[in-house]
Amino acid sequence: MTVRRNAAALCVGMVIASISVTAFTLEPVPFQVSGRVYQDRDGDGRRDAGEPGVSGVVVSNGRALTRTGRDGGYRIDVRPGQTLFVVKPAGWRLVRDPATLPRFWLHASPDPTPVLKYGGIPQVPTLRRFDLGLQRESPARALDVRIFGDPQVKSIEDVGYYGRDIVDSVLAERARPDVGRPQLGLSLSDIADDVLSLYPALNAQTVRMGIPWLHVAGNHDLDFDAVRDEDSLLSFRNAYGPDTFAWEEAQAVFIGLDDVIYRPGQRPAYIGGFRDDQFAFLEAYLPGVPKDRLLVLAMHIPLFEPDGRDTFRDADRERLFALLRDYPRVLILSAHSHTQQHRMHDARSGWHGARPLHEYNVGAACGAFWSGVKDTAGIPDATMADGTPNGYASLRIAADGDYALAWHPARDTQDTRIGLHAPRVLRRGAYPAWSVYANVYMGREDTRVEYRIDQGEWTPMARVARADPRLSRENALDDAAGTLRGYDRSPEAEVSTHLWRGALATDLSIGAHRIEVRAFDPWLGESRAHTEYRLQEAVR
Protein backbone atom coordinates (compact mmCIF):
# COMPACT_ATOMS: atom_id res chain seq x y z
CA MET A 1 0.00 0.00 0.00
CA THR A 2 2.78 2.38 0.94
CA VAL A 3 4.60 1.59 -2.26
CA ARG A 4 1.49 2.28 -4.28
CA ARG A 5 0.92 5.62 -2.49
CA ASN A 6 4.54 6.67 -3.05
CA ALA A 7 4.32 5.68 -6.70
CA ALA A 8 1.11 7.63 -7.08
CA ALA A 9 2.65 10.65 -5.36
CA LEU A 10 5.66 10.40 -7.63
CA CYS A 11 3.43 10.31 -10.71
CA VAL A 12 1.45 13.33 -9.51
CA GLY A 13 4.71 15.19 -8.82
CA MET A 14 6.01 14.38 -12.27
CA VAL A 15 2.76 15.65 -13.84
CA ILE A 16 2.89 18.86 -11.79
CA ALA A 17 6.56 19.35 -12.70
CA SER A 18 5.69 18.71 -16.34
CA ILE A 19 2.87 21.23 -16.19
CA SER A 20 5.15 23.78 -14.51
CA VAL A 21 7.85 23.39 -17.15
CA THR A 22 5.27 23.56 -19.93
CA ALA A 23 3.69 26.70 -18.46
CA PHE A 24 7.12 28.31 -18.11
CA THR A 25 8.02 27.70 -21.73
CA LEU A 26 4.67 28.72 -23.26
CA GLU A 27 4.66 31.97 -25.24
CA PRO A 28 2.32 34.80 -24.12
CA VAL A 29 -1.27 34.09 -25.08
CA PRO A 30 -2.38 36.27 -28.00
CA PHE A 31 -5.51 38.38 -27.90
CA GLN A 32 -7.52 39.82 -30.75
CA VAL A 33 -7.48 43.49 -31.70
CA SER A 34 -9.99 45.08 -34.01
CA GLY A 35 -10.25 48.54 -35.46
CA ARG A 36 -10.91 50.63 -38.51
CA VAL A 37 -8.78 52.65 -40.89
CA TYR A 38 -10.97 55.53 -42.02
CA GLN A 39 -10.94 58.73 -44.04
CA ASP A 40 -10.65 61.54 -41.50
CA ARG A 41 -12.12 64.29 -43.64
CA ASP A 42 -12.00 67.02 -41.01
CA GLY A 43 -8.63 65.93 -39.58
CA ASP A 44 -9.83 65.92 -35.96
CA GLY A 45 -8.41 62.46 -35.19
CA ARG A 46 -11.84 60.96 -34.54
CA ARG A 47 -14.11 58.92 -36.78
CA ASP A 48 -17.23 60.99 -37.25
CA ALA A 49 -20.50 60.09 -38.91
CA GLY A 50 -20.14 60.02 -42.66
CA GLU A 51 -16.40 59.35 -42.64
CA PRO A 52 -15.93 56.14 -44.67
CA GLY A 53 -13.49 53.31 -44.08
CA VAL A 54 -10.42 52.79 -46.26
CA SER A 55 -10.18 49.29 -47.69
CA GLY A 56 -7.13 47.20 -48.55
CA VAL A 57 -4.81 48.78 -45.97
CA VAL A 58 -2.19 46.48 -44.41
CA VAL A 59 -2.24 46.10 -40.62
CA SER A 60 0.52 44.06 -38.97
CA ASN A 61 1.81 42.90 -35.61
CA GLY A 62 5.36 42.74 -36.96
CA ARG A 63 5.06 39.09 -37.98
CA ALA A 64 1.65 38.46 -39.54
CA LEU A 65 -0.59 40.87 -41.39
CA THR A 66 -4.15 41.41 -42.51
CA ARG A 67 -5.90 43.92 -44.75
CA THR A 68 -8.85 46.14 -44.00
CA GLY A 69 -12.21 45.17 -45.50
CA ARG A 70 -14.57 47.31 -47.55
CA ASP A 71 -15.62 49.22 -44.45
CA GLY A 72 -12.02 49.76 -43.34
CA GLY A 73 -12.38 47.26 -40.52
CA TYR A 74 -9.87 44.60 -39.51
CA ARG A 75 -9.15 41.97 -36.86
CA ILE A 76 -5.74 40.58 -35.99
CA ASP A 77 -4.18 38.50 -33.22
CA VAL A 78 -1.52 40.29 -31.19
CA ARG A 79 0.83 38.85 -28.59
CA PRO A 80 1.84 40.85 -25.50
CA GLY A 81 5.03 42.75 -26.28
CA GLN A 82 4.27 43.24 -29.97
CA THR A 83 3.63 46.61 -31.60
CA LEU A 84 0.63 46.88 -33.87
CA PHE A 85 1.06 49.16 -36.87
CA VAL A 86 -0.67 50.30 -40.03
CA VAL A 87 1.21 50.49 -43.33
CA LYS A 88 0.38 53.94 -44.70
CA PRO A 89 -0.94 53.36 -48.23
CA ALA A 90 0.04 55.38 -51.29
CA GLY A 91 -2.25 58.30 -52.03
CA TRP A 92 -2.97 58.90 -48.36
CA ARG A 93 -1.31 60.80 -45.54
CA LEU A 94 -1.52 60.39 -41.79
CA VAL A 95 -3.55 62.81 -39.75
CA ARG A 96 -0.83 64.04 -37.46
CA ASP A 97 0.14 66.72 -35.01
CA PRO A 98 2.94 68.80 -36.59
CA ALA A 99 4.63 68.92 -33.19
CA THR A 100 5.03 65.14 -33.03
CA LEU A 101 6.48 62.31 -35.08
CA PRO A 102 4.11 60.14 -37.17
CA ARG A 103 2.01 57.88 -34.95
CA PHE A 104 0.82 54.89 -37.00
CA TRP A 105 1.32 52.30 -34.29
CA LEU A 106 0.27 51.20 -30.80
CA HIS A 107 2.08 48.98 -28.29
CA ALA A 108 0.52 45.84 -26.85
CA SER A 109 2.09 45.58 -23.40
CA PRO A 110 -0.52 44.40 -20.86
CA ASP A 111 2.06 42.35 -18.95
CA PRO A 112 4.83 43.75 -16.75
CA THR A 113 7.84 44.76 -18.83
CA PRO A 114 11.54 44.59 -17.89
CA VAL A 115 12.79 47.37 -15.62
CA LEU A 116 15.30 49.27 -17.78
CA LYS A 117 17.46 52.36 -17.25
CA TYR A 118 15.72 54.31 -20.01
CA GLY A 119 12.20 53.19 -19.25
CA GLY A 120 11.40 50.65 -21.94
CA ILE A 121 7.70 50.38 -22.81
CA PRO A 122 5.34 51.09 -19.90
CA GLN A 123 2.73 48.50 -19.02
CA VAL A 124 -0.68 49.53 -20.37
CA PRO A 125 -4.16 47.96 -20.17
CA THR A 126 -4.85 45.27 -22.73
CA LEU A 127 -5.26 46.79 -26.16
CA ARG A 128 -8.50 45.75 -27.84
CA ARG A 129 -9.09 48.42 -30.49
CA PHE A 130 -6.91 50.60 -32.70
CA ASP A 131 -8.39 53.04 -35.21
CA LEU A 132 -6.35 55.23 -37.54
CA GLY A 133 -7.46 58.21 -39.60
CA LEU A 134 -6.04 59.02 -43.04
CA GLN A 135 -6.54 61.90 -45.44
CA ARG A 136 -6.38 61.76 -49.22
CA GLU A 137 -3.25 63.11 -50.84
CA SER A 138 -2.50 63.92 -54.47
CA PRO A 139 0.86 62.28 -55.19
CA ALA A 140 3.56 64.55 -56.58
CA ARG A 141 5.24 63.58 -59.85
CA ALA A 142 8.41 62.80 -57.90
CA LEU A 143 9.07 61.93 -54.27
CA ASP A 144 11.81 63.82 -52.43
CA VAL A 145 13.24 62.15 -49.31
CA ARG A 146 15.89 63.34 -46.86
CA ILE A 147 18.07 60.72 -45.18
CA PHE A 148 20.12 61.07 -42.00
CA GLY A 149 22.71 58.49 -41.07
CA ASP A 150 23.75 58.34 -37.41
CA PRO A 151 22.72 61.62 -35.73
CA GLN A 152 24.32 59.95 -32.68
CA VAL A 153 23.96 62.61 -30.02
CA LYS A 154 25.53 61.90 -26.64
CA SER A 155 24.82 65.22 -24.87
CA ILE A 156 22.43 68.16 -25.00
CA GLU A 157 25.25 70.08 -26.72
CA ASP A 158 25.21 67.50 -29.51
CA VAL A 159 21.45 67.94 -29.84
CA GLY A 160 22.13 71.63 -30.41
CA TYR A 161 24.67 70.81 -33.12
CA TYR A 162 22.14 68.49 -34.76
CA GLY A 163 19.54 71.24 -34.81
CA ARG A 164 21.77 74.07 -36.03
CA ASP A 165 23.93 72.02 -38.37
CA ILE A 166 21.58 69.45 -39.92
CA VAL A 167 17.95 70.44 -39.33
CA ASP A 168 18.60 74.09 -40.18
CA SER A 169 20.35 72.98 -43.39
CA VAL A 170 17.22 71.13 -44.52
CA LEU A 171 15.05 74.12 -43.62
CA ALA A 172 17.36 76.42 -45.59
CA GLU A 173 16.60 74.41 -48.75
CA ARG A 174 13.24 76.16 -48.94
CA ALA A 175 14.98 79.29 -50.17
CA ARG A 176 16.52 77.43 -53.11
CA PRO A 177 14.33 77.11 -56.22
CA ASP A 178 16.51 74.30 -57.62
CA VAL A 179 15.80 71.92 -54.72
CA GLY A 180 12.59 69.88 -54.38
CA ARG A 181 10.63 70.22 -51.14
CA PRO A 182 11.01 66.97 -49.15
CA GLN A 183 7.85 64.99 -48.41
CA LEU A 184 9.44 62.31 -46.22
CA GLY A 185 12.41 61.87 -43.92
CA LEU A 186 14.31 58.83 -42.68
CA SER A 187 16.94 58.41 -39.96
CA LEU A 188 19.09 55.30 -40.33
CA SER A 189 19.61 54.66 -36.63
CA ASP A 190 22.09 55.41 -33.92
CA ILE A 191 19.68 58.21 -33.15
CA ALA A 192 21.47 58.67 -29.83
CA ASP A 193 24.88 57.52 -28.65
CA ASP A 194 23.70 55.16 -25.86
CA VAL A 195 22.07 58.09 -23.98
CA LEU A 196 18.45 57.30 -24.83
CA SER A 197 17.10 60.00 -22.51
CA LEU A 198 18.03 62.49 -25.26
CA TYR A 199 15.29 61.21 -27.60
CA PRO A 200 12.69 63.87 -26.64
CA ALA A 201 15.10 66.78 -27.12
CA LEU A 202 16.30 65.32 -30.43
CA ASN A 203 12.74 64.76 -31.64
CA ALA A 204 11.87 68.37 -30.85
CA GLN A 205 14.52 69.37 -33.41
CA THR A 206 13.44 66.79 -36.00
CA VAL A 207 9.77 67.84 -36.05
CA ARG A 208 10.81 71.40 -36.94
CA MET A 209 11.27 70.18 -40.52
CA GLY A 210 7.52 69.67 -40.73
CA ILE A 211 7.50 66.41 -42.68
CA PRO A 212 6.77 62.80 -41.66
CA TRP A 213 10.01 61.36 -40.28
CA LEU A 214 10.67 57.64 -39.81
CA HIS A 215 13.37 56.01 -37.66
CA VAL A 216 15.34 52.76 -37.87
CA ALA A 217 17.13 51.35 -34.82
CA GLY A 218 20.90 50.99 -34.46
CA ASN A 219 23.42 49.45 -32.11
CA HIS A 220 23.65 52.66 -30.05
CA ASP A 221 19.86 52.67 -29.59
CA LEU A 222 19.94 49.46 -27.55
CA ASP A 223 18.88 49.03 -23.94
CA PHE A 224 22.19 47.53 -22.88
CA ASP A 225 20.75 46.50 -19.53
CA ALA A 226 18.30 44.17 -21.29
CA VAL A 227 19.15 40.50 -20.83
CA ARG A 228 17.95 39.33 -24.25
CA ASP A 229 17.70 40.64 -27.80
CA GLU A 230 13.87 40.67 -27.72
CA ASP A 231 13.91 43.38 -25.03
CA SER A 232 16.88 45.40 -26.27
CA LEU A 233 14.86 48.00 -28.22
CA LEU A 234 12.02 48.63 -25.80
CA SER A 235 13.07 52.25 -25.09
CA PHE A 236 13.62 52.90 -28.79
CA ARG A 237 10.22 51.44 -29.65
CA ASN A 238 8.56 53.51 -26.95
CA ALA A 239 9.81 56.64 -28.73
CA TYR A 240 9.64 55.62 -32.39
CA GLY A 241 7.29 52.68 -32.75
CA PRO A 242 7.88 49.29 -34.41
CA ASP A 243 11.42 48.24 -35.26
CA THR A 244 10.01 46.57 -38.40
CA PHE A 245 7.63 48.67 -40.49
CA ALA A 246 6.55 49.55 -44.03
CA TRP A 247 5.42 52.84 -45.58
CA GLU A 248 3.98 53.17 -49.07
CA GLU A 249 4.18 56.06 -51.52
CA ALA A 250 3.11 56.25 -55.16
CA GLN A 251 6.74 56.05 -56.33
CA ALA A 252 8.26 53.70 -53.76
CA VAL A 253 7.68 51.29 -50.89
CA PHE A 254 9.89 51.74 -47.82
CA ILE A 255 10.63 48.93 -45.36
CA GLY A 256 12.47 49.68 -42.13
CA LEU A 257 14.34 46.80 -40.50
CA ASP A 258 16.23 46.47 -37.24
CA ASP A 259 19.31 44.50 -38.33
CA VAL A 260 21.18 44.57 -35.00
CA ILE A 261 21.21 41.24 -33.16
CA TYR A 262 22.04 41.96 -29.52
CA ARG A 263 24.23 39.33 -27.81
CA PRO A 264 24.56 40.27 -24.13
CA GLY A 265 27.65 38.86 -22.51
CA GLN A 266 29.41 38.16 -25.82
CA ARG A 267 32.13 40.00 -27.71
CA PRO A 268 31.19 41.76 -29.81
CA ALA A 269 27.88 42.45 -28.09
CA TYR A 270 26.00 42.58 -31.40
CA ILE A 271 26.17 41.40 -35.00
CA GLY A 272 24.22 42.25 -38.12
CA GLY A 273 21.27 40.02 -38.92
CA PHE A 274 17.51 39.60 -38.83
CA ARG A 275 15.02 37.79 -36.59
CA ASP A 276 12.57 35.10 -37.67
CA ASP A 277 9.60 37.41 -37.07
CA GLN A 278 11.11 39.92 -39.52
CA PHE A 279 11.42 37.27 -42.21
CA ALA A 280 7.83 36.21 -41.51
CA PHE A 281 6.68 39.79 -42.08
CA LEU A 282 8.69 40.11 -45.31
CA GLU A 283 7.38 36.79 -46.62
CA ALA A 284 3.82 37.93 -45.95
CA TYR A 285 4.19 41.52 -47.15
CA LEU A 286 6.48 41.43 -50.19
CA PRO A 287 4.16 39.48 -52.53
CA GLY A 288 1.75 42.42 -52.40
CA VAL A 289 4.37 45.05 -53.27
CA PRO A 290 3.94 46.41 -56.84
CA LYS A 291 7.05 45.64 -58.87
CA ASP A 292 6.81 48.85 -60.86
CA ARG A 293 7.71 50.86 -57.73
CA LEU A 294 11.13 51.25 -56.20
CA LEU A 295 11.56 49.01 -53.14
CA VAL A 296 13.72 50.72 -50.50
CA LEU A 297 15.04 48.73 -47.53
CA ALA A 298 16.39 50.87 -44.71
CA MET A 299 18.65 49.40 -42.03
CA HIS A 300 21.68 50.29 -39.94
CA ILE A 301 24.48 47.74 -40.26
CA PRO A 302 25.63 47.35 -43.90
CA LEU A 303 24.97 44.08 -45.68
CA PHE A 304 28.53 44.11 -47.04
CA GLU A 305 31.40 43.18 -44.75
CA PRO A 306 34.32 45.64 -44.82
CA ASP A 307 37.88 44.34 -44.81
CA GLY A 308 36.72 40.73 -44.58
CA ARG A 309 35.43 41.17 -41.04
CA ASP A 310 32.47 39.01 -39.98
CA THR A 311 29.92 41.75 -39.25
CA PHE A 312 26.71 40.25 -40.68
CA ARG A 313 25.23 36.76 -40.45
CA ASP A 314 25.72 35.23 -43.90
CA ALA A 315 22.60 33.05 -43.72
CA ASP A 316 20.41 36.07 -42.99
CA ARG A 317 21.87 38.03 -45.91
CA GLU A 318 21.31 35.10 -48.27
CA ARG A 319 17.74 34.64 -47.04
CA LEU A 320 16.98 38.33 -47.58
CA PHE A 321 18.54 38.29 -51.05
CA ALA A 322 16.40 35.29 -51.99
CA LEU A 323 13.24 37.23 -51.03
CA LEU A 324 14.33 40.26 -53.08
CA ARG A 325 15.64 38.42 -56.12
CA ASP A 326 12.60 38.90 -58.37
CA TYR A 327 12.12 42.59 -57.64
CA PRO A 328 13.56 44.66 -60.50
CA ARG A 329 14.06 47.92 -58.58
CA VAL A 330 15.64 47.62 -55.12
CA LEU A 331 17.75 50.10 -53.17
CA ILE A 332 19.42 49.26 -49.85
CA LEU A 333 20.13 52.13 -47.45
CA SER A 334 22.53 51.50 -44.55
CA ALA A 335 24.66 53.61 -42.20
CA HIS A 336 26.88 52.65 -39.20
CA SER A 337 30.32 53.13 -40.79
CA HIS A 338 30.64 56.93 -40.41
CA THR A 339 32.05 56.95 -43.94
CA GLN A 340 30.28 56.96 -47.27
CA GLN A 341 30.37 54.47 -50.12
CA HIS A 342 28.38 52.56 -52.72
CA ARG A 343 28.41 48.78 -53.02
CA MET A 344 26.97 46.83 -55.93
CA HIS A 345 26.05 43.34 -54.75
CA ASP A 346 26.45 40.48 -57.22
CA ALA A 347 27.08 36.73 -57.13
CA ARG A 348 30.26 37.27 -55.09
CA SER A 349 28.19 38.51 -52.15
CA GLY A 350 25.30 36.10 -52.74
CA TRP A 351 23.04 38.28 -54.88
CA HIS A 352 21.57 36.52 -57.91
CA GLY A 353 19.14 39.08 -59.30
CA ALA A 354 18.94 40.13 -62.93
CA ARG A 355 21.19 43.14 -62.28
CA PRO A 356 23.48 44.24 -59.42
CA LEU A 357 21.83 45.27 -56.16
CA HIS A 358 22.77 48.81 -55.10
CA GLU A 359 23.57 49.46 -51.44
CA TYR A 360 24.22 53.08 -50.49
CA ASN A 361 26.09 53.27 -47.20
CA VAL A 362 25.03 56.75 -46.11
CA GLY A 363 27.42 59.11 -44.37
CA ALA A 364 26.72 60.28 -40.83
CA ALA A 365 24.81 63.39 -39.85
CA CYS A 366 27.17 63.65 -36.87
CA GLY A 367 30.13 63.00 -39.18
CA ALA A 368 32.88 61.78 -36.92
CA PHE A 369 30.79 61.93 -33.72
CA TRP A 370 30.62 65.75 -33.64
CA SER A 371 34.40 65.99 -33.35
CA GLY A 372 37.02 68.42 -34.64
CA VAL A 373 37.75 72.12 -34.41
CA LYS A 374 34.72 74.37 -34.01
CA ASP A 375 33.97 77.05 -36.59
CA THR A 376 32.84 80.63 -35.94
CA ALA A 377 29.30 79.35 -35.28
CA GLY A 378 30.63 77.05 -32.55
CA ILE A 379 29.88 73.84 -34.47
CA PRO A 380 32.58 71.13 -34.77
CA ASP A 381 34.08 70.36 -38.19
CA ALA A 382 32.89 66.71 -37.91
CA THR A 383 34.57 65.51 -41.13
CA MET A 384 34.36 61.72 -41.43
CA ALA A 385 37.38 59.42 -41.53
CA ASP A 386 37.17 59.10 -45.35
CA GLY A 387 37.20 62.88 -45.82
CA THR A 388 33.46 63.27 -46.42
CA PRO A 389 32.02 66.33 -44.63
CA ASN A 390 29.14 65.61 -42.30
CA GLY A 391 25.67 66.28 -43.67
CA TYR A 392 22.72 64.37 -45.08
CA ALA A 393 21.56 62.61 -48.24
CA SER A 394 18.66 63.23 -50.57
CA LEU A 395 16.77 60.62 -52.56
CA ARG A 396 14.54 61.71 -55.44
CA ILE A 397 12.28 59.02 -56.90
CA ALA A 398 10.49 59.45 -60.22
CA ALA A 399 7.05 58.07 -61.03
CA ASP A 400 8.61 55.12 -62.89
CA GLY A 401 10.79 54.12 -59.90
CA ASP A 402 14.05 55.58 -61.20
CA TYR A 403 15.97 57.38 -58.49
CA ALA A 404 18.75 59.91 -57.93
CA LEU A 405 20.94 60.26 -54.84
CA ALA A 406 23.01 63.19 -53.61
CA TRP A 407 25.07 64.13 -50.56
CA HIS A 408 24.69 67.58 -49.01
CA PRO A 409 27.42 68.87 -46.66
CA ALA A 410 25.88 70.61 -43.67
CA ARG A 411 25.42 74.40 -43.94
CA ASP A 412 27.14 74.46 -47.33
CA THR A 413 25.28 76.97 -49.49
CA GLN A 414 27.38 75.89 -52.49
CA ASP A 415 26.30 72.26 -52.03
CA THR A 416 29.90 71.15 -52.65
CA ARG A 417 30.24 67.72 -54.25
CA ILE A 418 34.04 67.57 -54.65
CA GLY A 419 36.66 68.37 -52.03
CA LEU A 420 40.06 69.38 -53.44
CA HIS A 421 43.51 69.33 -51.89
CA ALA A 422 46.67 70.59 -53.63
CA PRO A 423 50.00 72.09 -52.53
CA ARG A 424 50.02 75.88 -52.47
CA VAL A 425 53.46 76.26 -54.04
CA LEU A 426 55.95 74.09 -55.96
CA ARG A 427 59.41 74.71 -57.35
CA ARG A 428 59.37 75.37 -61.06
CA GLY A 429 61.18 72.51 -62.83
CA ALA A 430 60.89 70.07 -59.92
CA TYR A 431 60.11 66.44 -60.67
CA PRO A 432 56.28 66.29 -61.03
CA ALA A 433 55.70 64.06 -58.02
CA TRP A 434 53.11 66.27 -56.35
CA SER A 435 49.42 66.06 -57.04
CA VAL A 436 45.94 67.43 -56.72
CA TYR A 437 43.51 65.13 -54.92
CA ALA A 438 39.78 65.13 -55.55
CA ASN A 439 37.47 63.61 -52.95
CA VAL A 440 34.27 62.98 -54.90
CA TYR A 441 31.88 62.42 -52.04
CA MET A 442 29.37 60.33 -54.02
CA GLY A 443 32.05 58.70 -56.18
CA ARG A 444 31.85 55.04 -57.20
CA GLU A 445 34.37 52.68 -58.78
CA ASP A 446 33.20 53.61 -62.28
CA THR A 447 32.95 57.38 -61.70
CA ARG A 448 34.73 59.39 -64.41
CA VAL A 449 36.91 62.12 -62.90
CA GLU A 450 39.12 64.47 -64.97
CA TYR A 451 41.27 67.55 -64.42
CA ARG A 452 43.00 70.27 -66.37
CA ILE A 453 45.41 73.11 -65.69
CA ASP A 454 44.99 76.60 -67.16
CA GLN A 455 42.25 75.64 -69.63
CA GLY A 456 44.38 72.82 -71.05
CA GLU A 457 43.16 69.42 -72.19
CA TRP A 458 41.03 67.39 -69.81
CA THR A 459 43.03 64.44 -68.44
CA PRO A 460 41.69 61.40 -66.53
CA MET A 461 42.51 61.28 -62.82
CA ALA A 462 43.47 57.97 -61.22
CA ARG A 463 41.35 56.51 -58.43
CA VAL A 464 43.63 55.81 -55.47
CA ALA A 465 43.28 53.94 -52.19
CA ARG A 466 44.69 56.30 -49.61
CA ALA A 467 43.64 58.68 -46.86
CA ASP A 468 42.16 62.08 -47.63
CA PRO A 469 45.04 64.60 -47.47
CA ARG A 470 42.96 67.40 -45.96
CA LEU A 471 41.96 65.22 -43.01
CA SER A 472 45.53 63.96 -42.70
CA ARG A 473 46.59 67.60 -42.36
CA GLU A 474 44.09 68.05 -39.51
CA ASN A 475 45.56 64.98 -37.83
CA ALA A 476 49.04 66.52 -38.08
CA LEU A 477 47.81 69.83 -36.65
CA ASP A 478 46.16 68.01 -33.74
CA ASP A 479 49.37 66.07 -33.12
CA ALA A 480 51.51 69.23 -33.13
CA ALA A 481 49.19 71.32 -30.96
CA GLY A 482 50.27 71.88 -27.36
CA THR A 483 46.66 72.22 -26.21
CA LEU A 484 43.39 70.68 -27.35
CA ARG A 485 42.03 72.26 -30.52
CA GLY A 486 38.50 71.00 -29.86
CA TYR A 487 36.49 68.92 -27.41
CA ASP A 488 37.36 65.80 -29.45
CA ARG A 489 40.01 65.82 -32.14
CA SER A 490 39.23 64.88 -35.74
CA PRO A 491 39.25 61.14 -36.52
CA GLU A 492 42.36 59.44 -37.77
CA ALA A 493 42.17 59.53 -41.57
CA GLU A 494 41.30 56.19 -43.18
CA VAL A 495 41.51 54.97 -46.76
CA SER A 496 38.78 56.63 -48.81
CA THR A 497 36.86 54.72 -51.48
CA HIS A 498 36.19 57.89 -53.49
CA LEU A 499 39.54 59.67 -53.88
CA TRP A 500 41.22 60.54 -57.21
CA ARG A 501 44.73 61.86 -57.98
CA GLY A 502 46.26 63.93 -60.76
CA ALA A 503 49.94 64.98 -61.08
CA LEU A 504 50.68 68.72 -61.18
CA ALA A 505 52.86 70.10 -63.93
CA THR A 506 55.99 71.98 -62.85
CA ASP A 507 57.23 73.07 -66.30
CA LEU A 508 54.81 75.98 -66.62
CA SER A 509 55.47 79.68 -66.12
CA ILE A 510 56.25 81.29 -62.79
CA GLY A 511 53.11 82.31 -60.93
CA ALA A 512 49.61 81.01 -60.22
CA HIS A 513 47.91 78.22 -62.19
CA ARG A 514 44.26 77.25 -62.04
CA ILE A 515 43.30 73.60 -61.44
CA GLU A 516 39.85 72.47 -62.51
CA VAL A 517 38.34 69.10 -61.70
CA ARG A 518 35.13 67.63 -63.08
CA ALA A 519 33.28 64.48 -62.10
CA PHE A 520 30.39 62.84 -63.91
CA ASP A 521 27.61 61.71 -61.59
CA PRO A 522 25.09 59.18 -62.95
CA TRP A 523 22.25 61.12 -61.30
CA LEU A 524 23.24 64.79 -61.20
CA GLY A 525 25.47 65.03 -64.26
CA GLU A 526 28.70 67.01 -64.29
CA SER A 527 30.09 68.62 -61.12
CA ARG A 528 33.11 70.92 -61.03
CA ALA A 529 35.52 72.30 -58.47
CA HIS A 530 38.65 74.42 -58.75
CA THR A 531 41.68 75.54 -56.79
CA GLU A 532 45.15 76.81 -57.70
CA TYR A 533 48.85 76.37 -57.04
CA ARG A 534 51.88 78.56 -57.72
CA LEU A 535 55.26 77.86 -59.27
CA GLN A 536 58.27 79.78 -58.12
CA GLU A 537 62.02 79.71 -58.73
CA ALA A 538 64.22 78.34 -55.98
CA VAL A 539 67.82 79.28 -55.24
CA ARG A 540 70.20 76.71 -53.81
Secondary structure, 3 states (H helix, E strand, C coil): CHHHHHHHHHHHHHHHHHHHHHHHHCCCCCEEEEEEEEECCCCCCCCCCCCCECCCCEEECCCCEEECCCCCEEEEEECCCCEEEECECCCEEECCCCCCCCCCEEECCCCCCCCCCCCCCCCCCCCCECCEEEEECCCCCCEEEEEEECCCECCHHHHHHHHHHHHHHHHHHHHCCCCCCCCEEEECCCCECCCHHHHHHHHHHHHHHCCCEEECCCHHHCCCCCCCHHHCCHHHHHHHCCCEEEEECCCEEEEEECCEEECCCCCCCEEECCCHHHHHHHHHHHHHCCCCCEEEEECCCCCCCHHHCCCECHHHHHHHHHHHCCCCCEEEEECCCCCCEEEEECHHHCCCCCCCEEEEECCECCCCCCCCCECCCCCECCCCCCCCCCEEEEEEECCCCCEEEEEEECCCCCCCCEEEECCCEEECCCCCCCEEEEEECCCCCCCEEEEEECCCCCEECEEECCECHHHHHHHHHHHHCCCCCCCCCCCCCCECCCEEEEECCCCCCCEEEEEEEEEEECCCEEEEEEEEEEEECCCC
